[in-house]
Amino acid sequence: MRINVNDLRKNPQEIEVDVSPRELRLAAEGFAFPANVTGHVRFQMVSQRILANGCLETRVETECVRCLAGTELPIRAEVAMVFEKRPLMEEDKAAALVAAWEAESREIDYYDEEKLDPTEAFRQLLTIELPGYPLCKKDCRGLCPNCGADLNQGNCCCRTTAGDAIGESDWKEHLKQLQQNQREERS
């Protein structure tokens, strides 16, 4: 995906994105990308900078961290980026390192001469949006820690209650029992 900078000097461009995950080199451990990345991004030249605004969307397949069921989740990444013309390589390597560090801290990407390739920037935006704790549903009950039964399908047959299996022991009942024992000891 390449954008001609000379065209941007004349007019802003609205780009409809529809690319394969392979083309963006999308890859992450534990995630599969079954659908194309779609969206729209507006590229606009402002002085020597190119501003990009829009959104990208796709879907990922992964496992729920609680019940291990396969699940498909939507991914949406807002695009708000600035691209600058890549500076010429300086003779002074120290000055080149300082310039690179400053660009990194300002979160600016570069374009070369007359072409802008936002592929890497788009890949990074989508990768950042991957869920760190993917769930098949918000109230997933997970697996029983004793027998491994999927508690979303119903309670298991072992002695562990569904509440215990997901870490919600009945602490109120225990507190009442402690208070009752303390009253009896005082009497």
URHU-V518348 format. One record per helix or strand of 3 or more residues. SS is the DSSP state (2 for helix, 1 for strand). FROM is the first residue (numbers start at 1). TO is the last residue. If there is no record, write none. Layout:
[[SS/FROM/TO] [SS/FROM/TO]]
//
This chain:
[[2/5/10] [1/13/19] [1/37/46] [1/49/63] [1/70/85] [2/93/105] [1/109/112] [2/119/128] [2/162/165] [2/171/186]]
//
